[in-house]
């Protein structure tokens, strides 16, 4: 019999007419830069989710011992962009076949993860992942964790809109920009002008 820790709980306030999803695809600076460019996405907040520490700091989650993942909370209008489209972008703009690693970033805080908000979202995500695995798009199995939402804590202010505020930094140029360029190549029809 395994002992399961009770995670701290937080609530999300989802604006009327919008839906939300929590995605972790490595460094949240990268995923925020990608998803904030999509038509139908009204807000993207970088943060921490899925861990055992209430209100963690960046320094705490960087130890890899709190259980949190660097994630983004995406508020979107389902009349403009579908959950399927968001998942297509998610799985195309990071490597979902590597466990606890994206490029040079490694540790459980960089895991590929989706925290679902309800049963319908859970089923949709699992079906999409199954179809993705069956498609042969990746040469290795998709290891993206799919877990129920328990908590979300916004990251410190200096992490928000990081790419937009620091475009000339080396990390932004060599890690984030290629992901944004890939988004422009693969999903030009889904981008804000």
C-alpha positions in Angstrom: 0.0 0.0 0.0 1.4 3.4 -1.0 1.0 6.5 1.1 -0.2 9.5 -0.9 0.6 13.0 0.3 -2.3 15.5 0.5 -1.3 18.4 -1.7 -2.1 22.0 -0.6 -5.2 23.2 -2.5 -5.8 26.5 -4.3 -8.8 27.7 -6.3 -8.8 29.3 -9.8 -11.0 32.2 -10.6 -11.9 31.6 -14.3 -13.5 34.7 -16.0 -17.0 34.1 -17.5 -16.8 32.8 -21.1 -13.3 31.6 -20.7 -11.7 28.2 -19.9 -8.4 27.4 -18.4 -5.7 24.7 -18.6 -2.4 24.3 -16.8 0.6 23.2 -18.9 4.2 22.5 -18.0 6.7 22.1 -20.9 10.0 22.9 -19.2 11.0 26.4 -18.4 7.9 28.6 -18.0 9.6 31.5 -19.8 9.4 29.4 -23.0 5.9 28.2 -22.7 4.6 31.6 -21.7 6.3 33.2 -24.8 4.6 30.6 -27.0 1.1 30.6 -25.7 0.7 34.3 -25.2 1.0 34.7 -29.0 -2.1 32.5 -29.8 -5.4 34.0 -30.9 -8.1 33.2 -28.3 -5.6 33.2 -25.4 -6.5 36.1 -23.1 -3.9 35.6 -20.4 -0.9 33.4 -19.6 0.5 33.4 -16.1 3.8 31.6 -15.2 3.7 29.7 -11.9 4.2 26.6 -9.9 1.8 23.6 -9.7 1.6 20.1 -8.3 3.8 20.3 -5.3 3.7 19.7 -1.5 4.8 23.2 -0.4 2.2 25.9 0.1 3.2 29.2 -1.7 6.7 28.0 -2.8 9.4 30.4 -4.0 11.4 30.0 -7.1 14.4 29.1 -5.0 12.5 26.3 -3.3 11.2 24.8 -6.5 14.7 24.9 -8.1 15.8 22.4 -5.5 13.6 19.8 -7.2 12.3 18.6 -3.8 8.9 20.4 -3.6 7.1 18.4 -6.3 6.1 21.5 -8.2 6.5 21.9 -11.9 7.2 25.2 -13.7 3.8 25.7 -15.5 1.7 28.2 -17.2 -2.0 28.9 -16.5 -3.7 29.6 -19.8 -7.0 31.4 -19.9 -8.6 31.0 -23.3 -11.8 31.5 -25.2 -13.1 28.1 -26.5 -15.1 29.9 -29.1 -11.9 31.1 -30.7 -9.3 28.4 -29.9 -10.1 24.8 -29.0 -8.4 22.6 -26.4 -7.3 20.4 -29.2 -5.4 23.3 -30.9 -3.8 24.2 -27.5 -2.6 20.6 -27.1 -1.3 20.5 -30.7 0.8 23.6 -29.9 1.9 22.2 -26.5 3.2 18.9 -27.8 4.8 20.5 -30.9 6.8 23.2 -29.1 8.6 21.1 -26.4 9.9 17.6 -26.2 7.3 15.5 -24.5 9.4 12.3 -24.7 12.1 13.4 -22.2 11.4 12.7 -18.5 12.2 15.7 -16.2 14.2 17.5 -18.8 13.9 20.1 -21.6 17.3 20.9 -23.2 19.8 21.9 -20.6 17.1 22.4 -18.0 16.7 19.2 -15.9 14.9 18.1 -12.8 11.3 17.3 -11.9 10.4 21.0 -12.0 10.9 20.9 -15.8 8.8 17.9 -16.4 6.2 17.7 -19.2 2.9 17.8 -17.4 -0.8 18.8 -17.8 -2.9 19.4 -14.7 -6.5 18.9 -15.8 -9.3 20.9 -14.2 -12.2 18.5 -14.7 -13.1 15.1 -15.9 -14.0 16.2 -19.4 -10.6 17.9 -19.8 -8.9 14.8 -18.4 -10.6 12.6 -21.0 -9.8 15.0 -23.8 -6.1 15.2 -22.9 -5.7 11.5 -22.5 -7.4 10.8 -25.9 -5.2 13.4 -27.5 -2.0 11.9 -26.0 -3.0 8.4 -27.0 -3.6 9.6 -30.6 -0.3 11.4 -30.6 1.6 8.3 -29.5 -0.2 6.2 -32.1 0.6 8.7 -34.8 4.3 8.0 -34.7 5.1 11.7 -34.6 7.8 11.1 -32.0 10.3 8.2 -32.1 9.9 7.6 -28.4 6.7 7.4 -26.2 5.2 10.6 -24.9 5.9 10.8 -21.2 3.8 13.8 -20.4 2.3 13.5 -16.9 -1.5 14.0 -16.7 -2.6 14.8 -13.2 -5.6 16.4 -11.5 -5.2 20.0 -10.5 -4.5 20.7 -6.9 -2.8 24.0 -6.7 -1.4 26.9 -8.7 0.9 29.6 -7.4 1.8 32.6 -9.6 5.6 32.9 -10.0 7.3 36.0 -8.8 6.7 39.2 -10.9 10.1 39.1 -12.5 9.2 35.8 -14.2 6.1 37.2 -15.9 6.4 38.2 -19.6 10.1 37.3 -19.3 10.7 36.9 -23.0 9.0 40.2 -23.9 11.1 42.1 -21.4 14.4 40.4 -22.0 14.6 39.5 -25.7 18.3 40.3 -26.1 19.5 38.0 -23.2 21.3 34.9 -24.3 18.7 32.5 -22.9 15.9 34.3 -24.7 17.9 34.3 -28.0 19.1 30.7 -27.9 16.4 28.8 -26.1 13.1 30.8 -26.2 13.3 32.4 -29.7 13.7 29.0 -31.5 10.4 27.8 -29.9 8.6 31.0 -30.9 10.0 30.7 -34.4 8.8 27.1 -34.5 5.3 28.3 -33.4 5.3 30.8 -36.3 6.3 28.1 -38.8 3.8 25.4 -37.6 0.9 27.5 -36.4 1.0 30.8 -38.3 -2.8 30.7 -38.7 -3.3 30.7 -35.0 -1.2 33.7 -34.1 -2.2 37.2 -33.0 -1.2 40.0 -35.3 
